[in-house]
Amino acid sequence: MTPQETAELFQSVDPETRLELLLDYADRLPPLDPDYAPLRDAGLNMVHECQSPVFLMAETDAGTLRLHVDVPREAPTARGFTSVLVDLFDGKPVEVLASAPEDLVHELGLTQLLGMQRKRGLAGIYYRVRSALS
Amino acid sequence: MPSPNREAVLVSTQWVAENLHDTDHVRLVESNEDLLLYSTGHIENAVKLDWVNDLQDRVVRDYVDKARFETLCRERGISNDTVVVFYGDKSNWWACYAFWVFKLFGHEHCLIMDGGRQKWVAEGRALTKDVPAYEATSYEAQEQDDAIRVYRDEVLARVNAGRPLVDVRSPQEFKGELSHMPGYPQEGAMRAGHIPGAVNVPWSKAANEDGTFKSEADLRAIYEGEQGLSASDDVVAYCRIGERSSHTWFVLTYLLGFENVKNYDGSWTEWGNLVGVPIEQGA
């Protein structure tokens, strides 16, 4: 799905179902490539804006974006959102990310459900992905 | 010196395991930072309480009012005489936050499960996804108890009078070093630093690795020995939004027997945005 289609899906359902969608995404987050585990274990590339220990590296390879992420199961909200980002952007041309909404968390209809503090945490994760563009 | 009563406010995971079916008298309440964690599995018979969606007003920056607090208790089958046992993620930050709100509205029997969700899971105890339903009650709340809550004007008066403040954030936040990187979201305050005169005791100093609270002797060494606070002082604790400081409020009030501790829930996201108030930076 494109970012726009995913946003439409999230917004088309009631808040309870939207949270269940996010939980489904959390369940589907692929495991971290073992090559990157040492970086994670060394505490590098953690997203400090987020209250949960989110490991995230965004790299580009010949115009393709690669995301290497790990989020503990004890943080299903951050894990679910990160899984949405992987689904949308990993292995895709960087242009997909460049044209995605700047306020993706809001576009997914999560602002009201999360509150400002938690929204900032997820926005921090997304900013980290977008930093691959610069 | 008033004597703290650890047994009166803390229960063990084993106690919870033995009492979780006593739903006529005991209500387990899971309160997490994470919105979805309860849905991935929780202790049998526990209800969910979300600090944003249940405890905070969505328009005014404030807690829910008395009527809405009554509704949330009634919906969860909590009566005025129910023993409410709070537990949650992050070493019980949010459990302490919920505990504090329940005390704000005068609920008498509040307990914390020592070690929180982390300890329960670490011990291999069961979780369920079954959401319990309880018969609605006719809960009646008290008016807010301002003895445990403080607002900005009173904080300013305390600064001028040199009365004790405990900043429970990390040393980096306390010193006013920028903790975010350029291009990253701001931390929600226009200025960095701390309220003048505050001492810095990160909340986590009161917690063990397994999420339990430290012993009374260890806690006394930190707050009384190192920081020179005493049980007769009136103390205000603050952090960014009042959640980590409710953990410290709980420790000082119940585990050390301090008589007069208030939580400044406006905390740094209010103080660091106020025009003209004094701020200090550095250690």
Contacts between the chains, C-beta under 8 A, distances in Angstrom:
chain1	res1	chain2	res2	distance
A	19	B	35	7.0
A	19	B	36	6.2
A	19	B	39	7.2
A	20	B	39	7.9
A	22	B	36	6.4
A	23	B	36	5.5
A	23	B	39	5.9
A	23	B	40	7.1
A	26	B	36	6.9
A	26	B	40	7.8
A	48	B	179	6.7
A	48	B	180	7.2
A	48	B	181	7.9
A	49	B	180	6.4
A	49	B	184	5.7
A	49	B	185	5.5
A	51	B	33	5.8
A	51	B	90	7.5
A	52	B	33	8.0
A	52	B	34	7.2
A	73	B	40	7.1
A	74	B	34	7.3
A	74	B	37	6.6
A	74	B	89	6.4
A	74	B	118	7.9
A	75	B	34	5.5
A	75	B	37	7.5
A	76	B	34	6.1
A	76	B	36	4.1
A	76	B	37	5.7
A	76	B	39	7.5
A	76	B	40	5.3
A	77	B	34	5.0
A	77	B	35	5.0
A	77	B	36	4.9
A	77	B	37	7.7
A	78	B	34	7.5
A	80	B	36	6.7
A	112	B	58	7.5
A	113	B	35	6.8
A	113	B	53	7.2
A	114	B	35	6.3
A	114	B	52	6.8
A	115	B	51	8.0
A	115	B	52	3.4
A	115	B	53	7.5
A	115	B	56	6.9
A	116	B	188	7.4
A	117	B	52	7.6
A	117	B	188	7.7
A	117	B	241	6.2
A	118	B	33	7.6
A	118	B	35	6.7
A	118	B	52	6.9
A	120	B	185	5.2
A	120	B	188	6.8
A	123	B	185	5.2
A	124	B	184	6.2
A	124	B	185	5.5
A	127	B	183	6.7
A	127	B	184	5.4
A	127	B	185	6.4
A	128	B	184	7.9
A	131	B	183	6.8
A	134	B	183	7.8
